[in-house]
Amino acid sequence: GYMSPEYLREGQCSEKSDVFSFGVLILEIVSGKRNFIFHDSDQYTSLIAYAWHMWSENKGLDMVDNELDGSYSSTEAARCIHMGLLCVQYHAKDRPTMPDVVFMLSNETDRPQPKPPLLTSQHLPDQLQDENKCSANRVTLTTLGGR
């Protein structure tokens, strides 16, 4: 799983923490890259930053995993990238709910435009930039009570 910004800031999950994790996961699936070991260049601090850059330059489909070799629907890939970026919004209030995510992934519908993510070095306050370079978004999940 991936920790949401509100968990990193306040140590508390919100009702949309899982939405954030899902957004990272969908970006990983589409790109074939892992967020916590993402190294595209010194220009991007994470897969989220890279996805935002590609999306904002209207080059979102360029981030699709080359292994797919064109065997995918460009409309569906663009929809997944769009939803991934909506799900990784810094503020929980800006993220959709999971029922909204399912609806928007399943239907051709208008989707809000994502805002630039704050989890990039270009947007972090100076005192947090060094902390962001570590793998703060990596977490191991364990089940409790034998579930």
Residue, then its C-alpha position, 0 to 999 in steps of 0.5 A: g500500500y501507499m500512505s496518503p499525504e494526510y497520514l504522512r502529515e498527521g498520522q491519521c488516515s482519512e476516508k479517502s486514504d485508500v483512494f490515494s493508494f488506488g491512484v498510485l496503484i493504477l499509475e503503476i499498472v498503466s506505466g509498468k513502473r513502481n512508485f517507490i523505485f521510480h527513476d526516470s531521471d533527476q527531473y522527477t521525484s516520483l511516478i506521480a510527478y512523472a505522470w502529472h508532467m506527461w498529462s499536463e504536456n498532453k503526452g499521457l499515453d507516452m507513459v503507458d508501459n512499452e510491454l503492452d506494445g499497442s495492445y490496449s485501448s488508448t481511450e481506456a489508458a487515458r481514462c486510467i491515467h486521468m483517474g489515477l491523477l484524480c486519486v492522488q490529489y494531495h488534499a483528500k477533499d479533492r479526491p473522488t470517492m471509491p464509488d465515484v472512481v468505479f463509476m468514472l472508470s466504467n463509464e464515459t463521463d465528464r471527469p474533473q481535471p486533476k490539480p498538480p500534485l503537491l508530492t513533487s519537489q517543485h511543490l514541497p516546502d524546502q524543509l520537506q524536500d529532503e524527507n520526500k527523497c526517501s521512500a516515505n510512500r512505501v509501507t507494508l500492510t499486515t492483517l489484524g485478527g487473522r483476517 
